[in-house]
Amino acid sequence: MKSYDLRCPICGTVNRGLYLEETDGWMECEKCGNVTQSMEHRQTVLIPLILKTQSRSDNNRVDRLAVGI
Ligand SMILES: [Zn+2]
């Protein structure tokens, strides 16, 4: 699995050897401890997960939101 070096957006420390594909882009900074997610490495699409948990009437609303994105 490929590892990445990623700069913490909070404190600017470069965290090395991160397995972002395994964590879906999430990393915990080794210096400040903040947990952040790299949009670049995010693979999960959130919209379908929302659709599964919404009632039928809410689905129409979510569909329109998805189109807006
Ligand atoms: Zn940090």
N, CA, C, O and the ligand as a Tripos MOL2 file, in Angstrom:
@<TRIPOS>MOLECULE
protein
  277   275    70     0     0
PROTEIN
NO_CHARGES

@<TRIPOS>ATOM
      1 N           0.8530   -1.2040    0.0000 N.3       1 MET1
      2 CA          0.0000    0.0000    0.0000 C.3       1 MET1
      3 C           0.8820    1.2450    0.0000 C.2       1 MET1
      4 O           1.9150    1.2890    0.6680 O.2       1 MET1
      5 N           0.4710    2.2290   -0.7380 N.am      2 LYS2
      6 CA          1.2610    3.4470   -0.8510 C.3       2 LYS2
      7 C           1.1040    4.3200    0.3970 C.2       2 LYS2
      8 O           0.0160    4.4250    0.9620 O.2       2 LYS2
      9 N           2.2060    4.9410    0.8150 N.am      3 SER3
     10 CA          2.1310    5.8630    1.9480 C.3       3 SER3
     11 C           2.3620    7.2830    1.4500 C.2       3 SER3
     12 O           2.9630    7.4990    0.3980 O.2       3 SER3
     13 N           1.8730    8.2410    2.2240 N.am      4 TYR4
     14 CA          1.9270    9.6390    1.8040 C.3       4 TYR4
     15 C           2.5320   10.5030    2.8950 C.2       4 TYR4
     16 O           2.4590   10.1830    4.0810 O.2       4 TYR4
     17 N           3.1270   11.5950    2.4690 N.am      5 ASP5
     18 CA          3.5250   12.6540    3.3940 C.3       5 ASP5
     19 C           2.5050   13.7700    3.2680 C.2       5 ASP5
     20 O           2.2310   14.2480    2.1680 O.2       5 ASP5
     21 N           1.9490   14.1790    4.3830 N.am      6 LEU6
     22 CA          0.8890   15.1770    4.3210 C.3       6 LEU6
     23 C           1.1140   16.2490    5.3800 C.2       6 LEU6
     24 O           1.4170   15.9480    6.5340 O.2       6 LEU6
     25 N           0.9610   17.4980    4.9710 N.am      7 ARG7
     26 CA          1.1330   18.6170    5.9020 C.3       7 ARG7
     27 C          -0.1530   18.8390    6.6890 C.2       7 ARG7
     28 O          -1.2420   18.9270    6.1220 O.2       7 ARG7
     29 N          -0.0010   18.9270    7.9950 N.am      8 CYS8
     30 CA         -1.1510   19.1950    8.8520 C.3       8 CYS8
     31 C          -1.6690   20.6090    8.5710 C.2       8 CYS8
     32 O          -0.9030   21.5700    8.6270 O.2       8 CYS8
     33 N          -2.9680   20.7400    8.2690 N.am      9 PRO9
     34 CA         -3.5180   22.0690    7.9760 C.3       9 PRO9
     35 C          -3.6630   22.9330    9.2240 C.2       9 PRO9
     36 O          -3.8730   24.1420    9.1200 O.2       9 PRO9
     37 N          -3.5540   22.3270   10.3930 N.am     10 ILE10
     38 CA         -3.7100   23.0690   11.6430 C.3      10 ILE10
     39 C          -2.3890   23.7110   12.0630 C.2      10 ILE10
     40 O          -2.3310   24.9160   12.3060 O.2      10 ILE10
     41 N          -1.3220   22.9010   12.1490 N.am     11 CYS11
     42 CA         -0.0620   23.4220   12.6820 C.3      11 CYS11
     43 C           1.0610   23.4470   11.6460 C.2      11 CYS11
     44 O           2.1110   24.0420   11.8870 O.2      11 CYS11
     45 N           0.8490   22.8090   10.5000 N.am     12 GLY12
     46 CA          1.8330   22.8830    9.4320 C.3      12 GLY12
     47 C           2.9160   21.8130    9.4830 C.2      12 GLY12
     48 O           3.8040   21.7890    8.6310 O.2      12 GLY12
     49 N           2.8500   20.9360   10.4670 N.am     13 THR13
     50 CA          3.8350   19.8600   10.5600 C.3      13 THR13
     51 C           3.5880   18.8200    9.4650 C.2      13 THR13
     52 O           2.4480   18.4370    9.2020 O.2      13 THR13
     53 N           4.6770   18.3700    8.8330 N.am     14 VAL14
     54 CA          4.5420   17.3270    7.8180 C.3      14 VAL14
     55 C           4.5400   15.9600    8.5000 C.2      14 VAL14
     56 O           5.5030   15.5810    9.1660 O.2      14 VAL14
     57 N           3.4490   15.2350    8.3220 N.am     15 ASN15
     58 CA          3.3440   13.8790    8.8520 C.3      15 ASN15
     59 C           3.7360   12.9070    7.7450 C.2      15 ASN15
     60 O           3.1760   12.9510    6.6490 O.2      15 ASN15
     61 N           4.6820   12.0430    8.0250 N.am     16 ARG16
     62 CA          5.2260   11.1750    6.9760 C.3      16 ARG16
     63 C           4.7470    9.7370    7.1120 C.2      16 ARG16
     64 O           4.4500    9.2600    8.2080 O.2      16 ARG16
     65 N           4.6820    9.0620    5.9740 N.am     17 GLY17
     66 CA          4.3480    7.6330    5.9650 C.3      17 GLY17
     67 C           2.9090    7.3290    6.3380 C.2      17 GLY17
     68 O           2.6280    6.3350    7.0060 O.2      17 GLY17
     69 N           1.9930    8.1980    5.8980 N.am     18 LEU18
     70 CA          0.5760    7.9890    6.2230 C.3      18 LEU18
     71 C          -0.0770    7.0710    5.1950 C.2      18 LEU18
     72 O           0.1470    7.1980    3.9910 O.2      18 LEU18
     73 N          -0.8870    6.1450    5.6980 N.am     19 TYR19
     74 CA         -1.6140    5.2570    4.7850 C.3      19 TYR19
     75 C          -3.0230    5.8150    4.5820 C.2      19 TYR19
     76 O          -4.0010    5.3350    5.1560 O.2      19 TYR19
     77 N          -3.0820    6.8470    3.7420 N.am     20 LEU20
     78 CA         -4.3420    7.5860    3.6020 C.3      20 LEU20
     79 C          -5.4260    6.7820    2.8960 C.2      20 LEU20
     80 O          -6.6160    7.0140    3.1100 O.2      20 LEU20
     81 N          -5.0140    5.8380    2.0570 N.am     21 GLU21
     82 CA         -6.0200    5.0370    1.3760 C.3      21 GLU21
     83 C          -6.7240    4.1110    2.3600 C.2      21 GLU21
     84 O          -7.8950    3.7760    2.1830 O.2      21 GLU21
     85 N          -6.0100    3.7080    3.3830 N.am     22 GLU22
     86 CA         -6.5910    2.8270    4.3920 C.3      22 GLU22
     87 C          -7.5150    3.5860    5.3280 C.2      22 GLU22
     88 O          -8.5080    3.0370    5.8050 O.2      22 GLU22
     89 N          -7.1900    4.8540    5.5930 N.am     23 THR23
     90 CA         -7.9760    5.6360    6.5500 C.3      23 THR23
     91 C          -8.9810    6.5380    5.8520 C.2      23 THR23
     92 O          -9.6240    7.3690    6.4940 O.2      23 THR23
     93 N          -9.1200    6.3780    4.5500 N.am     24 ASP24
     94 CA        -10.0630    7.1890    3.7810 C.3      24 ASP24
     95 C          -9.6990    8.6710    3.8380 C.2      24 ASP24
     96 O         -10.5710    9.5390    3.8310 O.2      24 ASP24
     97 N          -8.4030    8.9400    3.8930 N.am     25 GLY25
     98 CA         -7.9380   10.3190    3.8680 C.3      25 GLY25
     99 C          -7.7460   10.9420    5.2430 C.2      25 GLY25
    100 O          -7.2280   12.0540    5.3510 O.2      25 GLY25
    101 N          -8.1580   10.2360    6.2990 N.am     26 TRP26
    102 CA         -8.0270   10.7950    7.6540 C.3      26 TRP26
    103 C          -6.6160   10.6070    8.1770 C.2      26 TRP26
    104 O          -5.9860    9.5800    7.9250 O.2      26 TRP26
    105 N          -6.1220   11.5940    8.9010 N.am     27 MET27
    106 CA         -4.8480   11.4390    9.5810 C.3      27 MET27
    107 C          -4.8730   12.1890   10.9040 C.2      27 MET27
    108 O          -5.5400   13.2130   11.0510 O.2      27 MET27
    109 N          -4.1220   11.6470   11.8670 N.am     28 GLU28
    110 CA         -3.9780   12.3190   13.1500 C.3      28 GLU28
    111 C          -2.5810   12.9060   13.2020 C.2      28 GLU28
    112 O          -1.5940   12.1820   13.0770 O.2      28 GLU28
    113 N          -2.4940   14.2140   13.3850 N.am     29 CYS29
    114 CA         -1.1960   14.8820   13.3880 C.3      29 CYS29
    115 C          -0.3560   14.4100   14.5640 C.2      29 CYS29
    116 O          -0.8280   14.3570   15.6990 O.2      29 CYS29
    117 N           0.8980   14.0680   14.2770 N.am     30 GLU30
    118 CA          1.7780   13.5640   15.3270 C.3      30 GLU30
    119 C           2.1860   14.6630   16.2960 C.2      30 GLU30
    120 O           2.6060   14.3760   17.4170 O.2      30 GLU30
    121 N           2.0690   15.9050   15.8810 N.am     31 LYS31
    122 CA          2.5040   17.0110   16.7410 C.3      31 LYS31
    123 C           1.3530   17.6120   17.5530 C.2      31 LYS31
    124 O           1.4230   17.6920   18.7790 O.2      31 LYS31
    125 N           0.2930   18.0330   16.8540 N.am     32 CYS32
    126 CA         -0.7890   18.7340   17.5600 C.3      32 CYS32
    127 C          -1.9570   17.8160   17.9050 C.2      32 CYS32
    128 O          -2.8130   18.1770   18.7130 O.2      32 CYS32
    129 N          -1.9970   16.6140   17.2910 N.am     33 GLY33
    130 CA         -3.0260   15.6420   17.6540 C.3      33 GLY33
    131 C          -4.3620   15.8780   16.9890 C.2      33 GLY33
    132 O          -5.3010   15.1120   17.2040 O.2      33 GLY33
    133 N          -4.4680   16.9200   16.1880 N.am     34 ASN34
    134 CA         -5.7260   17.1660   15.4980 C.3      34 ASN34
    135 C          -5.9510   16.1290   14.3950 C.2      34 ASN34
    136 O          -5.0200   15.7290   13.6960 O.2      34 ASN34
    137 N          -7.1980   15.7080   14.2580 N.am     35 VAL35
    138 CA         -7.5440   14.7250   13.2330 C.3      35 VAL35
    139 C          -8.1820   15.4580   12.0650 C.2      35 VAL35
    140 O          -9.1970   16.1360   12.2220 O.2      35 VAL35
    141 N          -7.5790   15.3150   10.9010 N.am     36 THR36
    142 CA         -8.0820   16.0050    9.7180 C.3      36 THR36
    143 C          -8.2380   15.0170    8.5750 C.2      36 THR36
    144 O          -7.6500   13.9350    8.5880 O.2      36 THR36
    145 N          -9.0350   15.3980    7.5870 N.am     37 GLN37
    146 CA         -9.2530   14.5300    6.4310 C.3      37 GLN37
    147 C          -8.7930   15.2380    5.1710 C.2      37 GLN37
    148 O          -9.1700   16.3810    4.9140 O.2      37 GLN37
    149 N          -7.9810   14.5530    4.3950 N.am     38 SER38
    150 CA         -7.5350   15.0950    3.1270 C.3      38 SER38
    151 C          -8.5740   14.8180    2.0530 C.2      38 SER38
    152 O          -8.8510   13.6640    1.7250 O.2      38 SER38
    153 N          -9.1530   15.8940    1.5040 N.am     39 MET39
    154 CA        -10.1510   15.7140    0.4500 C.3      39 MET39
    155 C          -9.5430   15.0200   -0.7710 C.2      39 MET39
    156 O         -10.2250   14.3130   -1.5130 O.2      39 MET39
    157 N          -8.2500   15.2410   -0.9530 N.am     40 GLU40
    158 CA         -7.5620   14.6740   -2.1050 C.3      40 GLU40
    159 C          -7.5550   13.1520   -2.0760 C.2      40 GLU40
    160 O          -7.5710   12.4960   -3.1180 O.2      40 GLU40
    161 N          -7.5310   12.5990   -0.8580 N.am     41 HIS41
    162 CA         -7.4320   11.1520   -0.7260 C.3      41 HIS41
    163 C          -8.7390   10.5210   -0.2570 C.2      41 HIS41
    164 O          -8.7920    9.3180   -0.0030 O.2      41 HIS41
    165 N          -9.7850   11.3210   -0.1420 N.am     42 ARG42
    166 CA        -11.0650   10.7750    0.2960 C.3      42 ARG42
    167 C         -11.6910    9.9780   -0.8360 C.2      42 ARG42
    168 O         -11.7970   10.4650   -1.9620 O.2      42 ARG42
    169 N         -12.0960    8.7800   -0.5440 N.am     43 GLN43
    170 CA        -12.6590    7.9320   -1.5870 C.3      43 GLN43
    171 C         -14.1320    7.6420   -1.3620 C.2      43 GLN43
    172 O         -14.8580    7.3360   -2.3080 O.2      43 GLN43
    173 N         -14.5750    7.7360   -0.1250 N.am     44 THR44
    174 CA        -15.9710    7.4530    0.1740 C.3      44 THR44
    175 C         -16.8560    8.6100   -0.2790 C.2      44 THR44
    176 O         -16.5660    9.7700    0.0150 O.2      44 THR44
    177 N         -17.9220    8.2970   -0.9870 N.am     45 VAL45
    178 CA        -18.8850    9.3080   -1.3880 C.3      45 VAL45
    179 C         -20.0090    9.3140   -0.3580 C.2      45 VAL45
    180 O         -20.6400    8.2870   -0.1090 O.2      45 VAL45
    181 N         -20.2530   10.4670    0.2300 N.am     46 LEU46
    182 CA        -21.1820   10.5240    1.3500 C.3      46 LEU46
    183 C         -22.6430   10.5150    0.9110 C.2      46 LEU46
    184 O         -23.4930   10.0070    1.6430 O.2      46 LEU46
    185 N         -22.9520   11.0480   -0.2320 N.am     47 ILE47
    186 CA        -24.3450   11.1870   -0.6560 C.3      47 ILE47
    187 C         -25.1220    9.8550   -0.6640 C.2      47 ILE47
    188 O         -26.2360    9.8050   -0.1440 O.2      47 ILE47
    189 N         -24.5610    8.7820   -1.2400 N.am     48 PRO48
    190 CA        -25.3070    7.5070   -1.2430 C.3      48 PRO48
    191 C         -25.6010    7.0010    0.1570 C.2      48 PRO48
    192 O         -26.6470    6.3910    0.3760 O.2      48 PRO48
    193 N         -24.7070    7.2360    1.1140 N.am     49 LEU49
    194 CA        -24.9420    6.8070    2.4880 C.3      49 LEU49
    195 C         -26.1250    7.5580    3.0740 C.2      49 LEU49
    196 O         -26.9160    6.9890    3.8260 O.2      49 LEU49
    197 N         -26.2490    8.8350    2.7330 N.am     50 ILE50
    198 CA        -27.3750    9.6360    3.2140 C.3      50 ILE50
    199 C         -28.6760    9.1120    2.6240 C.2      50 ILE50
    200 O         -29.6810    9.0000    3.3260 O.2      50 ILE50
    201 N         -28.6550    8.7930    1.3440 N.am     51 LEU51
    202 CA        -29.8660    8.3240    0.6770 C.3      51 LEU51
    203 C         -30.4230    7.0700    1.3450 C.2      51 LEU51
    204 O         -31.6380    6.9100    1.4520 O.2      51 LEU51
    205 N         -29.5380    6.1820    1.7930 N.am     52 LYS52
    206 CA        -29.9780    4.9260    2.3960 C.3      52 LYS52
    207 C         -30.7330    5.1430    3.6950 C.2      52 LYS52
    208 O         -31.5980    4.3470    4.0600 O.2      52 LYS52
    209 N         -30.4030    6.2290    4.3960 N.am     53 THR53
    210 CA        -30.9930    6.4220    5.7120 C.3      53 THR53
    211 C         -32.1440    7.4200    5.6810 C.2      53 THR53
    212 O         -32.7900    7.6450    6.7050 O.2      53 THR53
    213 N         -32.4060    8.0070    4.5520 N.am     54 GLN54
    214 CA        -33.4760    8.9930    4.4570 C.3      54 GLN54
    215 C         -34.8100    8.3290    4.0900 C.2      54 GLN54
    216 O         -34.8380    7.2810    3.4450 O.2      54 GLN54
    217 N         -35.8930    8.9470    4.5050 N.am     55 SER55
    218 CA        -37.2080    8.4530    4.1060 C.3      55 SER55
    219 C         -37.4480    8.8310    2.6420 C.2      55 SER55
    220 O         -36.7010    9.6210    2.0650 O.2      55 SER55
    221 N         -38.4820    8.2660    2.0600 N.am     56 ARG56
    222 CA        -38.7510    8.4880    0.6450 C.3      56 ARG56
    223 C         -38.9580    9.9790    0.3300 C.2      56 ARG56
    224 O         -38.4580   10.4810   -0.6770 O.2      56 ARG56
    225 N         -39.6870   10.6660    1.1840 N.am     57 SER57
    226 CA        -39.9600   12.0750    0.9050 C.3      57 SER57
    227 C         -38.6800   12.9060    0.9850 C.2      57 SER57
    228 O         -38.5210   13.8800    0.2490 O.2      57 SER57
    229 N         -37.7750   12.5220    1.8730 N.am     58 ASP58
    230 CA        -36.5280   13.2640    1.9910 C.3      58 ASP58
    231 C         -35.5810   12.9860    0.8220 C.2      58 ASP58
    232 O         -34.7180   13.8050    0.5050 O.2      58 ASP58
    233 N         -35.7490   11.8360    0.1920 N.am     59 ASN59
    234 CA        -34.8580   11.4850   -0.9180 C.3      59 ASN59
    235 C         -34.9100   12.5250   -2.0290 C.2      59 ASN59
    236 O         -33.8830   12.8700   -2.6130 O.2      59 ASN59
    237 N         -36.0900   13.0170   -2.3170 N.am     60 ASN60
    238 CA        -36.2220   14.0100   -3.3860 C.3      60 ASN60
    239 C         -35.4170   15.2590   -3.0640 C.2      60 ASN60
    240 O         -34.7780   15.8490   -3.9350 O.2      60 ASN60
    241 N         -35.4610   15.6430   -1.8170 N.am     61 ARG61
    242 CA        -34.7340   16.8300   -1.4010 C.3      61 ARG61
    243 C         -33.2260   16.5950   -1.5360 C.2      61 ARG61
    244 O         -32.4960   17.4580   -2.0230 O.2      61 ARG61
    245 N         -32.7720   15.4160   -1.0970 N.am     62 VAL62
    246 CA        -31.3380   15.0950   -1.1800 C.3      62 VAL62
    247 C         -30.8960   15.0160   -2.6290 C.2      62 VAL62
    248 O         -29.7910   15.4400   -2.9670 O.2      62 VAL62
    249 N         -31.7590   14.4740   -3.4940 N.am     63 ASP63
    250 CA        -31.4120   14.3880   -4.9090 C.3      63 ASP63
    251 C         -31.1560   15.7760   -5.4680 C.2      63 ASP63
    252 O         -30.2030   15.9680   -6.2230 O.2      63 ASP63
    253 N         -31.9650   16.7210   -5.1220 N.am     64 ARG64
    254 CA        -31.7830   18.0770   -5.6190 C.3      64 ARG64
    255 C         -30.4900   18.6880   -5.0860 C.2      64 ARG64
    256 O         -29.7880   19.4100   -5.7940 O.2      64 ARG64
    257 N         -30.1920   18.3840   -3.8210 N.am     65 LEU65
    258 CA        -28.9310   18.8710   -3.2540 C.3      65 LEU65
    259 C         -27.7480   18.2760   -3.9960 C.2      65 LEU65
    260 O         -26.7680   18.9690   -4.2680 O.2      65 LEU65
    261 N         -27.8360   16.9970   -4.3220 N.am     66 ALA66
    262 CA        -26.7320   16.3300   -5.0170 C.3      66 ALA66
    263 C         -26.5020   16.9490   -6.3840 C.2      66 ALA66
    264 O         -25.3600   17.1000   -6.8170 O.2      66 ALA66
    265 N         -27.5830   17.3070   -7.0650 N.am     67 VAL67
    266 CA        -27.4710   17.9220   -8.3800 C.3      67 VAL67
    267 C         -26.7890   19.2850   -8.2510 C.2      67 VAL67
    268 O         -26.0040   19.6920   -9.1080 O.2      67 VAL67
    269 N         -27.1130   19.9790   -7.1540 N.am     68 GLY68
    270 CA        -26.5160   21.2910   -6.9340 C.3      68 GLY68
    271 C         -25.0190   21.2230   -6.7500 C.2      68 GLY68
    272 O         -24.3010   22.1620   -7.0950 O.2      68 GLY68
    273 N         -24.5340   20.0930   -6.1970 N.am     69 ILE69
    274 CA        -23.0890   19.9420   -6.0120 C.3      69 ILE69
    275 C         -22.4580   19.7350   -7.3870 C.2      69 ILE69
    276 O         -21.2410   19.5830   -7.4910 O.2      69 ILE69
    277 ZN         -0.7980   19.4050   13.4520 Zn       70 ZN70
@<TRIPOS>BOND
     1     1     2 1
     2     2     3 1
     3     3     4 2
     4     3     5 am
     5     5     6 1
     6     6     7 1
     7     7     8 2
     8     7     9 am
     9     9    10 1
    10    10    11 1
    11    11    12 2
    12    11    13 am
    13    13    14 1
    14    14    15 1
    15    15    16 2
    16    15    17 am
    17    17    18 1
    18    18    19 1
    19    19    20 2
    20    19    21 am
    21    21    22 1
    22    22    23 1
    23    23    24 2
    24    23    25 am
    25    25    26 1
    26    26    27 1
    27    27    28 2
    28    27    29 am
    29    29    30 1
    30    30    31 1
    31    31    32 2
    32    31    33 am
    33    33    34 1
    34    34    35 1
    35    35    36 2
    36    35    37 am
    37    37    38 1
    38    38    39 1
    39    39    40 2
    40    39    41 am
    41    41    42 1
    42    42    43 1
    43    43    44 2
    44    43    45 am
    45    45    46 1
    46    46    47 1
    47    47    48 2
    48    47    49 am
    49    49    50 1
    50    50    51 1
    51    51    52 2
    52    51    53 am
    53    53    54 1
    54    54    55 1
    55    55    56 2
    56    55    57 am
    57    57    58 1
    58    58    59 1
    59    59    60 2
    60    59    61 am
    61    61    62 1
    62    62    63 1
    63    63    64 2
    64    63    65 am
    65    65    66 1
    66    66    67 1
    67    67    68 2
    68    67    69 am
    69    69    70 1
    70    70    71 1
    71    71    72 2
    72    71    73 am
    73    73    74 1
    74    74    75 1
    75    75    76 2
    76    75    77 am
    77    77    78 1
    78    78    79 1
    79    79    80 2
    80    79    81 am
    81    81    82 1
    82    82    83 1
    83    83    84 2
    84    83    85 am
    85    85    86 1
    86    86    87 1
    87    87    88 2
    88    87    89 am
    89    89    90 1
    90    90    91 1
    91    91    92 2
    92    91    93 am
    93    93    94 1
    94    94    95 1
    95    95    96 2
    96    95    97 am
    97    97    98 1
    98    98    99 1
    99    99   100 2
   100    99   101 am
   101   101   102 1
   102   102   103 1
   103   103   104 2
   104   103   105 am
   105   105   106 1
   106   106   107 1
   107   107   108 2
   108   107   109 am
   109   109   110 1
   110   110   111 1
   111   111   112 2
   112   111   113 am
   113   113   114 1
   114   114   115 1
   115   115   116 2
   116   115   117 am
   117   117   118 1
   118   118   119 1
   119   119   120 2
   120   119   121 am
   121   121   122 1
   122   122   123 1
   123   123   124 2
   124   123   125 am
   125   125   126 1
   126   126   127 1
   127   127   128 2
   128   127   129 am
   129   129   130 1
   130   130   131 1
   131   131   132 2
   132   131   133 am
   133   133   134 1
   134   134   135 1
   135   135   136 2
   136   135   137 am
   137   137   138 1
   138   138   139 1
   139   139   140 2
   140   139   141 am
   141   141   142 1
   142   142   143 1
   143   143   144 2
   144   143   145 am
   145   145   146 1
   146   146   147 1
   147   147   148 2
   148   147   149 am
   149   149   150 1
   150   150   151 1
   151   151   152 2
   152   151   153 am
   153   153   154 1
   154   154   155 1
   155   155   156 2
   156   155   157 am
   157   157   158 1
   158   158   159 1
   159   159   160 2
   160   159   161 am
   161   161   162 1
   162   162   163 1
   163   163   164 2
   164   163   165 am
   165   165   166 1
   166   166   167 1
   167   167   168 2
   168   167   169 am
   169   169   170 1
   170   170   171 1
   171   171   172 2
   172   171   173 am
   173   173   174 1
   174   174   175 1
   175   175   176 2
   176   175   177 am
   177   177   178 1
   178   178   179 1
   179   179   180 2
   180   179   181 am
   181   181   182 1
   182   182   183 1
   183   183   184 2
   184   183   185 am
   185   185   186 1
   186   186   187 1
   187   187   188 2
   188   187   189 am
   189   189   190 1
   190   190   191 1
   191   191   192 2
   192   191   193 am
   193   193   194 1
   194   194   195 1
   195   195   196 2
   196   195   197 am
   197   197   198 1
   198   198   199 1
   199   199   200 2
   200   199   201 am
   201   201   202 1
   202   202   203 1
   203   203   204 2
   204   203   205 am
   205   205   206 1
   206   206   207 1
   207   207   208 2
   208   207   209 am
   209   209   210 1
   210   210   211 1
   211   211   212 2
   212   211   213 am
   213   213   214 1
   214   214   215 1
   215   215   216 2
   216   215   217 am
   217   217   218 1
   218   218   219 1
   219   219   220 2
   220   219   221 am
   221   221   222 1
   222   222   223 1
   223   223   224 2
   224   223   225 am
   225   225   226 1
   226   226   227 1
   227   227   228 2
   228   227   229 am
   229   229   230 1
   230   230   231 1
   231   231   232 2
   232   231   233 am
   233   233   234 1
   234   234   235 1
   235   235   236 2
   236   235   237 am
   237   237   238 1
   238   238   239 1
   239   239   240 2
   240   239   241 am
   241   241   242 1
   242   242   243 1
   243   243   244 2
   244   243   245 am
   245   245   246 1
   246   246   247 1
   247   247   248 2
   248   247   249 am
   249   249   250 1
   250   250   251 1
   251   251   252 2
   252   251   253 am
   253   253   254 1
   254   254   255 1
   255   255   256 2
   256   255   257 am
   257   257   258 1
   258   258   259 1
   259   259   260 2
   260   259   261 am
   261   261   262 1
   262   262   263 1
   263   263   264 2
   264   263   265 am
   265   265   266 1
   266   266   267 1
   267   267   268 2
   268   267   269 am
   269   269   270 1
   270   270   271 1
   271   271   272 2
   272   271   273 am
   273   273   274 1
   274   274   275 1
   275   275   276 2
@<TRIPOS>SUBSTRUCTURE
     1 MET1         2 RESIDUE 1 A MET
     2 LYS2         6 RESIDUE 1 A LYS
     3 SER3        10 RESIDUE 1 A SER
     4 TYR4        14 RESIDUE 1 A TYR
     5 ASP5        18 RESIDUE 1 A ASP
     6 LEU6        22 RESIDUE 1 A LEU
     7 ARG7        26 RESIDUE 1 A ARG
     8 CYS8        30 RESIDUE 1 A CYS
     9 PRO9        34 RESIDUE 1 A PRO
    10 ILE10       38 RESIDUE 1 A ILE
    11 CYS11       42 RESIDUE 1 A CYS
    12 GLY12       46 RESIDUE 1 A GLY
    13 THR13       50 RESIDUE 1 A THR
    14 VAL14       54 RESIDUE 1 A VAL
    15 ASN15       58 RESIDUE 1 A ASN
    16 ARG16       62 RESIDUE 1 A ARG
    17 GLY17       66 RESIDUE 1 A GLY
    18 LEU18       70 RESIDUE 1 A LEU
    19 TYR19       74 RESIDUE 1 A TYR
    20 LEU20       78 RESIDUE 1 A LEU
    21 GLU21       82 RESIDUE 1 A GLU
    22 GLU22       86 RESIDUE 1 A GLU
    23 THR23       90 RESIDUE 1 A THR
    24 ASP24       94 RESIDUE 1 A ASP
    25 GLY25       98 RESIDUE 1 A GLY
    26 TRP26      102 RESIDUE 1 A TRP
    27 MET27      106 RESIDUE 1 A MET
    28 GLU28      110 RESIDUE 1 A GLU
    29 CYS29      114 RESIDUE 1 A CYS
    30 GLU30      118 RESIDUE 1 A GLU
    31 LYS31      122 RESIDUE 1 A LYS
    32 CYS32      126 RESIDUE 1 A CYS
    33 GLY33      130 RESIDUE 1 A GLY
    34 ASN34      134 RESIDUE 1 A ASN
    35 VAL35      138 RESIDUE 1 A VAL
    36 THR36      142 RESIDUE 1 A THR
    37 GLN37      146 RESIDUE 1 A GLN
    38 SER38      150 RESIDUE 1 A SER
    39 MET39      154 RESIDUE 1 A MET
    40 GLU40      158 RESIDUE 1 A GLU
    41 HIS41      162 RESIDUE 1 A HIS
    42 ARG42      166 RESIDUE 1 A ARG
    43 GLN43      170 RESIDUE 1 A GLN
    44 THR44      174 RESIDUE 1 A THR
    45 VAL45      178 RESIDUE 1 A VAL
    46 LEU46      182 RESIDUE 1 A LEU
    47 ILE47      186 RESIDUE 1 A ILE
    48 PRO48      190 RESIDUE 1 A PRO
    49 LEU49      194 RESIDUE 1 A LEU
    50 ILE50      198 RESIDUE 1 A ILE
    51 LEU51      202 RESIDUE 1 A LEU
    52 LYS52      206 RESIDUE 1 A LYS
    53 THR53      210 RESIDUE 1 A THR
    54 GLN54      214 RESIDUE 1 A GLN
    55 SER55      218 RESIDUE 1 A SER
    56 ARG56      222 RESIDUE 1 A ARG
    57 SER57      226 RESIDUE 1 A SER
    58 ASP58      230 RESIDUE 1 A ASP
    59 ASN59      234 RESIDUE 1 A ASN
    60 ASN60      238 RESIDUE 1 A ASN
    61 ARG61      242 RESIDUE 1 A ARG
    62 VAL62      246 RESIDUE 1 A VAL
    63 ASP63      250 RESIDUE 1 A ASP
    64 ARG64      254 RESIDUE 1 A ARG
    65 LEU65      258 RESIDUE 1 A LEU
    66 ALA66      262 RESIDUE 1 A ALA
    67 VAL67      266 RESIDUE 1 A VAL
    68 GLY68      270 RESIDUE 1 A GLY
    69 ILE69      274 RESIDUE 1 A ILE
    70 ZN70       277 GROUP 0 **** ****
